[in-house]
Amino acid sequence: MSHDYPLIRIRDLVNRFGDHVVHEHLDLDLYPGEILGVVGGSGSGKSVLLRSIVGLRRPNAGSIEVFGEDLQQLSDQRRSRLERRFGVLFQRGALFSSLNLQENVALPMIEHIGLKRSEAEFLARVKLALVGLPVNAALQTPAELSGGMIKRAALARALALDPEVLFLDEPTAGLDPIGAADFDQLLLTLRNALGLSVFLVTHDLDTLYTTCDRVAVLSQRHVLAADRLEVVENVDDPWIRDYFNGPRARAARQPHRPLEES
């Protein structure tokens, strides 16, 4: 994993809703090829942070540099070109219910890169296979699928434009433990195969221990710690102690310290 210049570099970020300050003096980096887990208590602004980076929310102050360019300083056109290098998986999947999976995944390719429908649908089937969905799923609508299949289909759509950075918002929320574990393995496989960098908002301890190279803890409006798990879990802070040393964390830590890549 390369720790040269960060792909995403956030400095002094401020996000406010009226008088309510969500983030203040928040600094965070995402490095090429890493899976960064972002955790924090309810209301710590994990999703707000993700939305700020992907361009869905304009921060009140601070800078977000992506691929070496400050998002706030770019023209709309340049910015939209940069944002095409992102893939985003929202918590509820956000698939179009009236379209089948193949159409859902083809849509960004038709809209953003002007592919013909037949080409886009062929590539959509490739992406659906890549995330482990059976061939016949391509013609099914989201209503016909299980939660786990919807997550995979939404992941296929996030991968539609061959992004360099994948943003995942609680990807295993609502999945049973087996489905969640399968998703974690899929994420590792895709990161290794496609060379992705991943910004992963989660509260799932199993996912953190299985997939993440580093973990950032949001607390008290900023990043309290961002480091390897074994470093972060020993930070002397009440929230970190409760989160990383409760019974669920001990269980998550046991079976799978991530295997070193050979």
C-alpha positions as a Markdown table, in Angstrom:
| # | Residue | x | y | z |
|---|---|---|---|---|
| 1 | Met | 0.0 | 0.0 | 0.0 |
| 2 | Ser | 1.5 | 3.3 | -1.1 |
| 3 | His | 1.7 | 6.0 | 1.4 |
| 4 | Asp | 2.9 | 8.8 | -0.9 |
| 5 | Tyr | 0.7 | 11.8 | -1.5 |
| 6 | Pro | -2.9 | 11.2 | -0.4 |
| 7 | Leu | -5.6 | 10.8 | -3.0 |
| 8 | Ile | -8.0 | 12.8 | -0.8 |
| 9 | Arg | -6.6 | 15.4 | 1.6 |
| 10 | Ile | -9.1 | 17.2 | 3.9 |
| 11 | Arg | -7.9 | 20.2 | 6.0 |
| 12 | Asp | -9.7 | 22.3 | 8.6 |
| 13 | Leu | -13.1 | 21.2 | 7.4 |
| 14 | Val | -16.1 | 22.9 | 8.9 |
| 15 | Asn | -19.7 | 21.7 | 8.4 |
| 16 | Arg | -22.6 | 23.5 | 10.1 |
| 17 | Phe | -26.4 | 23.2 | 10.0 |
| 18 | Gly | -27.6 | 26.6 | 11.3 |
| 19 | Asp | -26.1 | 26.9 | 14.8 |
| 20 | His | -25.3 | 23.2 | 15.0 |
| 21 | Val | -21.6 | 22.5 | 14.3 |
| 22 | Val | -21.0 | 19.0 | 12.9 |
| 23 | His | -17.3 | 19.3 | 12.0 |
| 24 | Glu | -14.7 | 21.8 | 13.0 |
| 25 | His | -10.9 | 21.7 | 12.2 |
| 26 | Leu | -11.4 | 18.3 | 10.7 |
| 27 | Asp | -8.3 | 16.8 | 9.0 |
| 28 | Leu | -8.2 | 13.4 | 7.2 |
| 29 | Asp | -6.3 | 11.7 | 4.4 |
| 30 | Leu | -7.1 | 8.8 | 2.1 |
| 31 | Tyr | -4.1 | 7.1 | 0.6 |
| 32 | Pro | -3.9 | 5.2 | -2.8 |
| 33 | Gly | -5.0 | 1.6 | -2.5 |
| 34 | Glu | -6.1 | 1.6 | 1.1 |
| 35 | Ile | -9.5 | 0.8 | 2.7 |
| 36 | Leu | -10.1 | 3.5 | 5.3 |
| 37 | Gly | -12.9 | 2.8 | 7.8 |
| 38 | Val | -14.7 | 5.8 | 9.2 |
| 39 | Val | -16.4 | 5.3 | 12.6 |
| 40 | Gly | -18.1 | 7.5 | 15.2 |
| 41 | Gly | -21.1 | 7.8 | 17.4 |
| 42 | Ser | -24.5 | 8.7 | 16.1 |
| 43 | Gly | -24.5 | 12.4 | 15.1 |
| 44 | Ser | -20.7 | 12.5 | 14.6 |
| 45 | Gly | -21.2 | 13.4 | 10.9 |
| 46 | Lys | -19.8 | 10.3 | 9.1 |
| 47 | Ser | -22.3 | 10.6 | 6.3 |
| 48 | Val | -22.0 | 14.4 | 6.2 |
| 49 | Leu | -18.3 | 14.0 | 5.7 |
| 50 | Leu | -18.8 | 11.5 | 2.9 |
| 51 | Arg | -21.3 | 13.8 | 1.2 |
| 52 | Ser | -18.9 | 16.7 | 1.5 |
| 53 | Ile | -16.2 | 14.8 | -0.3 |
| 54 | Val | -18.3 | 13.5 | -3.2 |
| 55 | Gly | -19.7 | 17.0 | -3.9 |
| 56 | Leu | -23.3 | 16.6 | -2.5 |
| 57 | Arg | -22.7 | 19.1 | 0.2 |
| 58 | Arg | -20.6 | 22.3 | 0.2 |
| 59 | Pro | -18.6 | 22.6 | 3.4 |
| 60 | Asn | -18.8 | 25.9 | 5.3 |
| 61 | Ala | -15.0 | 26.2 | 5.4 |
| 62 | Gly | -11.8 | 24.3 | 4.9 |
| 63 | Ser | -10.4 | 22.5 | 1.9 |
| 64 | Ile | -11.0 | 19.1 | 0.2 |
| 65 | Glu | -8.3 | 18.2 | -2.2 |
| 66 | Val | -9.0 | 15.3 | -4.5 |
| 67 | Phe | -6.3 | 13.9 | -6.9 |
| 68 | Gly | -4.3 | 17.0 | -6.0 |
| 69 | Glu | -7.0 | 19.6 | -6.9 |
| 70 | Asp | -9.1 | 21.6 | -4.4 |
| 71 | Leu | -12.8 | 20.8 | -5.1 |
| 72 | Gln | -14.0 | 24.2 | -4.0 |
| 73 | Gln | -11.8 | 26.0 | -6.6 |
| 74 | Leu | -12.9 | 24.1 | -9.7 |
| 75 | Ser | -15.3 | 25.0 | -12.4 |
| 76 | Asp | -18.5 | 22.9 | -12.5 |
| 77 | Gln | -17.3 | 21.1 | -15.6 |
| 78 | Arg | -13.9 | 20.2 | -14.2 |
| 79 | Arg | -15.4 | 19.2 | -10.9 |
| 80 | Ser | -18.0 | 16.9 | -12.5 |
| 81 | Arg | -15.1 | 15.2 | -14.5 |
| 82 | Leu | -13.3 | 14.6 | -11.2 |
| 83 | Glu | -16.4 | 13.3 | -9.5 |
| 84 | Arg | -16.7 | 10.7 | -12.3 |
| 85 | Arg | -13.6 | 9.1 | -10.8 |
| 86 | Phe | -15.7 | 8.3 | -7.7 |
| 87 | Gly | -18.1 | 5.4 | -7.2 |
| 88 | Val | -20.7 | 5.9 | -4.4 |
| 89 | Leu | -22.8 | 3.2 | -2.6 |
| 90 | Phe | -25.5 | 4.9 | -0.5 |
| 91 | Gln | -26.8 | 3.1 | 2.6 |
| 92 | Arg | -30.2 | 2.2 | 1.0 |
| 93 | Gly | -28.7 | 1.2 | -2.3 |
| 94 | Ala | -30.7 | 4.0 | -4.1 |
| 95 | Leu | -31.5 | 1.9 | -7.2 |
| 96 | Phe | -34.3 | 2.9 | -9.5 |
| 97 | Ser | -37.2 | 0.6 | -8.6 |
| 98 | Ser | -38.7 | 0.9 | -12.1 |
| 99 | Leu | -35.6 | -0.3 | -13.9 |
| 100 | Asn | -34.1 | -3.8 | -13.8 |
| 101 | Leu | -30.5 | -4.3 | -12.6 |
| 102 | Gln | -29.0 | -4.2 | -16.0 |
| 103 | Glu | -30.7 | -0.9 | -16.8 |
| 104 | Asn | -29.8 | 0.5 | -13.4 |
| 105 | Val | -26.1 | -0.2 | -13.9 |
| 106 | Ala | -26.1 | 0.8 | -17.6 |
| 107 | Leu | -27.6 | 4.2 | -16.9 |
| 108 | Pro | -24.5 | 6.1 | -15.7 |
| 109 | Met | -22.6 | 4.8 | -18.7 |
| 110 | Ile | -25.3 | 6.1 | -21.1 |
| 111 | Glu | -25.7 | 9.4 | -19.2 |
| 112 | His | -22.0 | 10.3 | -18.5 |
| 113 | Ile | -20.0 | 8.7 | -21.2 |
| 114 | Gly | -22.6 | 8.5 | -24.0 |
| 115 | Leu | -22.4 | 4.8 | -24.6 |
| 116 | Lys | -25.0 | 3.2 | -26.8 |
| 117 | Arg | -27.6 | 1.3 | -24.8 |
| 118 | Ser | -26.6 | -2.1 | -26.2 |
| 119 | Glu | -22.9 | -1.5 | -25.2 |
| 120 | Ala | -23.8 | -0.1 | -21.8 |
| 121 | Glu | -26.1 | -3.1 | -21.0 |
| 122 | Phe | -23.4 | -5.5 | -22.1 |
| 123 | Leu | -20.9 | -3.8 | -19.7 |
| 124 | Ala | -23.6 | -3.7 | -17.0 |
| 125 | Arg | -23.8 | -7.5 | -17.2 |
| 126 | Val | -20.0 | -7.7 | -16.8 |
| 127 | Lys | -20.2 | -5.5 | -13.6 |
| 128 | Leu | -23.1 | -7.5 | -12.2 |
| 129 | Ala | -21.0 | -10.7 | -12.7 |
| 130 | Leu | -18.0 | -8.9 | -11.1 |
| 131 | Val | -19.9 | -8.4 | -7.8 |
| 132 | Gly | -21.0 | -12.0 | -7.8 |
| 133 | Leu | -24.6 | -11.8 | -9.0 |
| 134 | Pro | -26.0 | -14.7 | -11.0 |
| 135 | Val | -26.7 | -14.1 | -14.8 |
| 136 | Asn | -30.5 | -14.1 | -14.4 |
| 137 | Ala | -30.3 | -11.2 | -11.8 |
| 138 | Ala | -29.7 | -8.8 | -14.7 |
| 139 | Leu | -33.3 | -8.7 | -15.7 |
| 140 | Gln | -34.8 | -8.6 | -12.2 |
| 141 | Thr | -36.0 | -5.4 | -10.5 |
| 142 | Pro | -34.8 | -4.4 | -7.1 |
| 143 | Ala | -38.2 | -5.4 | -5.6 |
| 144 | Glu | -37.4 | -9.1 | -6.5 |
| 145 | Leu | -34.1 | -9.2 | -4.7 |
| 146 | Ser | -32.9 | -9.8 | -1.2 |
| 147 | Gly | -31.1 | -7.1 | 0.8 |
| 148 | Gly | -27.7 | -8.6 | 0.1 |
| 149 | Met | -28.3 | -8.8 | -3.7 |
| 150 | Ile | -29.5 | -5.1 | -3.7 |
| 151 | Lys | -26.2 | -4.1 | -2.0 |
| 152 | Arg | -24.3 | -6.0 | -4.7 |
| 153 | Ala | -26.3 | -4.5 | -7.5 |
| 154 | Ala | -25.7 | -1.0 | -6.0 |
| 155 | Leu | -22.0 | -1.8 | -5.8 |
| 156 | Ala | -22.1 | -2.8 | -9.5 |
| 157 | Arg | -23.6 | 0.5 | -10.3 |
| 158 | Ala | -21.0 | 2.3 | -8.2 |
| 159 | Leu | -18.4 | 0.5 | -10.3 |
| 160 | Ala | -20.1 | 1.4 | -13.6 |
| 161 | Leu | -17.6 | 4.1 | -14.6 |
| 162 | Asp | -14.5 | 2.3 | -13.4 |
| 163 | Pro | -13.9 | 4.6 | -10.5 |
| 164 | Glu | -10.6 | 5.0 | -8.7 |
| 165 | Val | -12.2 | 5.8 | -5.3 |
| 166 | Leu | -15.1 | 3.9 | -3.9 |
| 167 | Phe | -17.3 | 5.5 | -1.2 |
| 168 | Leu | -19.4 | 3.1 | 0.8 |
| 169 | Asp | -22.0 | 4.3 | 3.4 |
| 170 | Glu | -22.8 | 1.5 | 5.9 |
| 171 | Pro | -22.6 | -1.2 | 3.1 |
| 172 | Thr | -23.4 | -4.1 | 5.5 |
| 173 | Ala | -26.2 | -2.4 | 7.4 |
| 174 | Gly | -29.3 | -4.6 | 7.3 |
| 175 | Leu | -27.5 | -7.7 | 6.1 |
| 176 | Asp | -27.4 | -10.9 | 8.1 |
| 177 | Pro | -23.9 | -11.9 | 9.4 |
| 178 | Ile | -23.3 | -14.3 | 6.5 |
| 179 | Gly | -24.3 | -11.8 | 3.9 |
| 180 | Ala | -22.2 | -9.1 | 5.6 |
| 181 | Ala | -19.1 | -11.4 | 5.8 |
| 182 | Asp | -19.6 | -12.2 | 2.1 |
| 183 | Phe | -19.7 | -8.5 | 1.3 |
| 184 | Asp | -16.5 | -7.9 | 3.2 |
| 185 | Gln | -14.7 | -10.5 | 1.3 |
| 186 | Leu | -16.1 | -9.2 | -2.0 |
| 187 | Leu | -14.8 | -5.7 | -1.1 |
| 188 | Leu | -11.3 | -7.0 | -0.4 |
| 189 | Thr | -11.3 | -9.0 | -3.7 |
| 190 | Leu | -12.4 | -5.9 | -5.7 |
| 191 | Arg | -9.9 | -3.6 | -4.0 |
| 192 | Asn | -7.0 | -6.0 | -4.7 |
| 193 | Ala | -8.2 | -6.8 | -8.3 |
| 194 | Leu | -9.1 | -3.3 | -9.4 |
| 195 | Gly | -6.6 | -1.3 | -7.3 |
| 196 | Leu | -9.4 | 0.7 | -5.7 |
| 197 | Ser | -9.0 | 3.1 | -2.8 |
| 198 | Val | -12.0 | 2.8 | -0.4 |
| 199 | Phe | -13.6 | 5.3 | 2.0 |
| 200 | Leu | -15.9 | 3.2 | 4.1 |
| 201 | Val | -18.4 | 4.6 | 6.6 |
| 202 | Thr | -19.4 | 1.8 | 9.0 |
| 203 | His | -20.3 | 0.8 | 12.5 |
| 204 | Asp | -19.8 | -2.9 | 11.8 |
| 205 | Leu | -16.8 | -4.1 | 13.8 |
| 206 | Asp | -16.5 | -7.3 | 11.8 |
| 207 | Thr | -16.1 | -5.2 | 8.6 |
| 208 | Leu | -13.5 | -3.0 | 10.3 |
| 209 | Tyr | -11.4 | -5.9 | 11.5 |
| 210 | Thr | -11.7 | -7.8 | 8.2 |
| 211 | Thr | -11.2 | -5.1 | 5.6 |
| 212 | Cys | -9.7 | -1.9 | 6.9 |
| 213 | Asp | -6.0 | -0.9 | 6.6 |
| 214 | Arg | -6.7 | 2.2 | 8.8 |
| 215 | Val | -9.5 | 3.5 | 10.8 |
| 216 | Ala | -10.5 | 7.1 | 11.5 |
| 217 | Val | -12.6 | 7.9 | 14.5 |
| 218 | Leu | -14.9 | 11.0 | 14.3 |
| 219 | Ser | -15.7 | 12.5 | 17.7 |
| 220 | Gln | -16.0 | 15.9 | 19.2 |
| 221 | Arg | -16.4 | 17.4 | 15.7 |
| 222 | His | -13.1 | 16.3 | 14.3 |
| 223 | Val | -10.9 | 13.2 | 13.7 |
| 224 | Leu | -9.8 | 12.0 | 17.1 |
| 225 | Ala | -7.5 | 9.3 | 15.7 |
| 226 | Ala | -6.7 | 7.9 | 12.2 |
| 227 | Asp | -4.3 | 4.9 | 12.2 |
| 228 | Arg | -4.0 | 1.2 | 12.0 |
| 229 | Leu | -6.6 | -0.6 | 14.1 |
| 230 | Glu | -4.2 | -1.9 | 16.7 |
| 231 | Val | -3.1 | 1.7 | 17.3 |
| 232 | Val | -6.5 | 3.3 | 17.4 |
| 233 | Glu | -8.1 | 0.7 | 19.7 |
| 234 | Asn | -5.5 | 1.7 | 22.4 |
| 235 | Val | -6.2 | 5.5 | 22.2 |
| 236 | Asp | -7.1 | 6.8 | 25.6 |
| 237 | Asp | -10.6 | 8.1 | 25.0 |
| 238 | Pro | -13.9 | 7.0 | 26.5 |
| 239 | Trp | -15.8 | 6.5 | 23.3 |
| 240 | Ile | -12.9 | 4.6 | 21.7 |
| 241 | Arg | -12.6 | 2.4 | 24.8 |
| 242 | Asp | -16.3 | 1.6 | 24.8 |
| 243 | Tyr | -16.4 | 0.9 | 21.1 |
| 244 | Phe | -13.2 | -1.1 | 20.7 |
| 245 | Asn | -13.2 | -3.0 | 24.0 |
| 246 | Gly | -16.8 | -4.1 | 24.4 |
| 247 | Pro | -17.8 | -7.7 | 23.9 |
| 248 | Arg | -18.7 | -7.2 | 20.3 |
| 249 | Ala | -15.2 | -5.8 | 19.5 |
| 250 | Arg | -13.6 | -8.7 | 21.3 |
| 251 | Ala | -15.6 | -11.2 | 19.2 |
| 252 | Ala | -14.8 | -9.3 | 16.0 |
| 253 | Arg | -11.1 | -9.2 | 16.8 |
| 254 | Gln | -10.8 | -13.0 | 17.4 |
| 255 | Pro | -11.4 | -14.8 | 14.2 |
| 256 | His | -10.0 | -12.6 | 11.6 |
| 257 | Arg | -7.0 | -10.4 | 11.9 |
| 258 | Pro | -6.7 | -9.7 | 8.1 |
| 259 | Leu | -4.2 | -12.1 | 6.4 |
| 260 | Glu | -1.1 | -10.4 | 5.1 |
| 261 | Glu | -1.2 | -10.2 | 1.3 |
| 262 | Ser | 1.3 | -12.7 | -0.1 |
